[in-house]
């Protein structure tokens, strides 16, 4: 499963980068419409922990990550 990196670019649009096991990195934008499951918000995603992202046209529609135990 891909690992998460969360960045805050200068234009204040959050982006999530997923480092896939095959070595490819995929970056998607996070908007106020993005649904986050397993964390309170995209800001609370655990960096370096596996996650799944559903996206459309480069924007995350849903981010799923198991909550911390």
Secondary structure, DSSP 8 states (H G I E B T S, - for coil): --EEEEEE-TTS-EEEEEE-TTS-EEEEEE-TT-EEESSSSGGG--TTSB-EEEEETTEEEEEE-----
